[in-house]
Amino acid sequence: MNSVSIDKNEKTVSMQPKYSPVKEFWKNFRKQKVAFIASVFVLLLILVAILAPYIAPFDPYKPNYDALLEPPSKSHLAGTDEYGRDILSRLIMGTRISLSVSFASVFLGMILGTILGLMSGYFGGWLDRIIMRSSDVLFSFPDLLLAIAIVAILGPGLNNVIIAVTVFGIPSFARLVRGATLEAKENTYVEAAKSMGAPHRRIMYKHIFPETVSSLIIFVTMRIGTAILAASSLSFLGLGASPETPEWGVMLSTGRDYLGTASHVVIVPGIAIFLTVLAFNLIGDGLRDVLDPKTKND
Amino acid sequence: MLRYIIKRVLEILPIIFVVSILSFLFIHFIPGDPARLVAGKDATLQDVQNVREELGLNDPIWKQYISYMGNLLQGNLGTSLKTGLPVSDMFSSRFMPSIYLTFFAMIWATIIGLLIGAISAVFKNKWPDYLGMVTAVSGISLPGFWLGLLLIQLFSVQLGMLPTGGSEGFKSYILPSLTLGAGIMSMIARFTRSSLLETLQTDYIRTGRAKGLKESVVIIQHALRNSLIPVVTIAGLQFGFLLGGSVVVETVFSFPGMGRLLIDSIAFRDYPVIQSALLLFAIEFIIVNLVVDILYSVLNPKIQIQS
């Protein structure tokens, strides 16, 4: 009954343009030309990743000993590597690997970090202290070193890279969400919900979590760039994907011996990593300008 | 001031304690029998038995931890499986080169980063700003190992100006520290820009301009100085990024430092070396963060009052 009458009300007001945060966001985000172009680029990459096996012109694993280390040409647009494998096809398959590894690890890290951060900020007290001290401990293995330590324990391989990059993301997400939660907790509507006897879980997810979303969106975007760099660094160091896998970091690592004679083997995958990370960082910058009024500079 | 320092030092002690426990447990985290791992692949059953005895793996775990810490505090980090040398000897020749490398990277990155950030802020939305910010966002997106390889190709292979790596004195530090610092330089530049833009909108800057101070005096003496406080924090936090990056950069340049030792040891499963190297990196990072915190409180006395 209630909801019906509200709907009616909305219809009568809808003569005036209705305020919608999504529309508002879209309007502002489209003005961020650079970030907009970067998003189109990322969408294309996602498409390439999904369609990879269908659009790759050659088999990315199949060696061709008649065409070793060929420079870019009409038949091999990005040249061939030391086994005569088509680099473009390997790049296309690599897009799938890099994007899925980074998406998986960032989202897993986000989910776990968000839950911990929400609980930490909302309940405070000893729980807060335990979670924050644990994240301090994780933080004391700085940056890539935590991921390296985890891979050193679990052994090399792409799955372990995902685990490692996930764990190294958790404390950052937890801190970010905790901060936003502490701020949101002060709102009167949270107090109102509490005084009406709403259960903690409901308050956390219905009232506090939405307040953290905009900072989360910005951070996730930036984090995907970091994750791609971290995963490809681990592979480059020989701790990630196996040597025959068409992963970008692996391609660079196996190609480095041919830098002097066939530099495209190193330059092409490097450009792929660079442009992809750059695109995510540019989107992150654009999102920050739109979503976070505090850091607006113009 | 002294009270604040003591308080901060006391705060990191429990963290160091937990980190040491983690480091101690490292061997136990690895799937499999620790004694067999340490004895190596080709060890006989008797060897494994001896190692178990030697490491005290039959003792209760708290006793093992106490003897581990006892050894650690005496500078006994165990023996490398690969070389048979004491781990502390292997570290002693590699520790300082890594410190110099991070130090050089930090210095050039801070100077150039501050410069680019300040120029971008002063010429906001004009071409120097765009140029500076394009450089900065590219810098954080560049994979360090790729940049390193490109620099080797250009300066070592084609121009023959600098060594590709190794330990040929100061020259060997130039390319690695350039590679290592690129990311930090970019972050410092971006941060300086936004911090300076914020400061330039404050009342005392307006007052300074209104009373007819030269623009250069306003920016350098008043604005930049106050914008430095957050930049110091960021620079300090980024030190961890440098330590992580040094592992990659040292590998690219075959640099004789701690990072490359760590990676080589992982490939060889030289667990005693891996264990102590990770512990050393962690403690180094904790201490740097402590120093940054204290520096920060010197620059900004408000922090001490708040806490």
HADDOCK unambig.tbl for C-alpha pairs under 7 A between the chains (distance, minus, plus):
assign (segid A and resid 137 and name CA) (segid B and resid 15 and name CA) 5.97 0.50 0.50
assign (segid A and resid 137 and name CA) (segid B and resid 19 and name CA) 6.46 0.50 0.50
assign (segid A and resid 140 and name CA) (segid B and resid 282 and name CA) 5.22 0.50 0.50
assign (segid A and resid 140 and name CA) (segid B and resid 285 and name CA) 6.28 0.50 0.50
assign (segid A and resid 140 and name CA) (segid B and resid 286 and name CA) 5.92 0.50 0.50
assign (segid A and resid 141 and name CA) (segid B and resid 282 and name CA) 4.98 0.50 0.50
assign (segid A and resid 142 and name CA) (segid B and resid 240 and name CA) 4.67 0.50 0.50
assign (segid A and resid 142 and name CA) (segid B and resid 241 and name CA) 6.62 0.50 0.50
assign (segid A and resid 142 and name CA) (segid B and resid 244 and name CA) 6.45 0.50 0.50
assign (segid A and resid 142 and name CA) (segid B and resid 282 and name CA) 6.98 0.50 0.50
assign (segid A and resid 142 and name CA) (segid B and resid 285 and name CA) 6.97 0.50 0.50
assign (segid A and resid 143 and name CA) (segid B and resid 240 and name CA) 5.97 0.50 0.50
assign (segid A and resid 143 and name CA) (segid B and resid 241 and name CA) 5.53 0.50 0.50
assign (segid A and resid 143 and name CA) (segid B and resid 244 and name CA) 5.59 0.50 0.50
assign (segid A and resid 144 and name CA) (segid B and resid 244 and name CA) 4.78 0.50 0.50
assign (segid A and resid 145 and name CA) (segid B and resid 244 and name CA) 5.25 0.50 0.50
assign (segid A and resid 152 and name CA) (segid B and resid 266 and name CA) 6.09 0.50 0.50
assign (segid A and resid 153 and name CA) (segid B and resid 29 and name CA) 6.66 0.50 0.50
assign (segid A and resid 153 and name CA) (segid B and resid 30 and name CA) 5.04 0.50 0.50
assign (segid A and resid 154 and name CA) (segid B and resid 30 and name CA) 6.66 0.50 0.50
assign (segid A and resid 229 and name CA) (segid B and resid 143 and name CA) 6.12 0.50 0.50
assign (segid A and resid 260 and name CA) (segid B and resid 153 and name CA) 6.85 0.50 0.50
assign (segid A and resid 270 and name CA) (segid B and resid 146 and name CA) 5.89 0.50 0.50
assign (segid A and resid 274 and name CA) (segid B and resid 141 and name CA) 5.65 0.50 0.50
assign (segid A and resid 274 and name CA) (segid B and resid 142 and name CA) 5.26 0.50 0.50
assign (segid A and resid 274 and name CA) (segid B and resid 143 and name CA) 6.55 0.50 0.50
assign (segid A and resid 277 and name CA) (segid B and resid 141 and name CA) 5.28 0.50 0.50
assign (segid A and resid 278 and name CA) (segid B and resid 138 and name CA) 6.51 0.50 0.50
assign (segid A and resid 278 and name CA) (segid B and resid 141 and name CA) 5.00 0.50 0.50
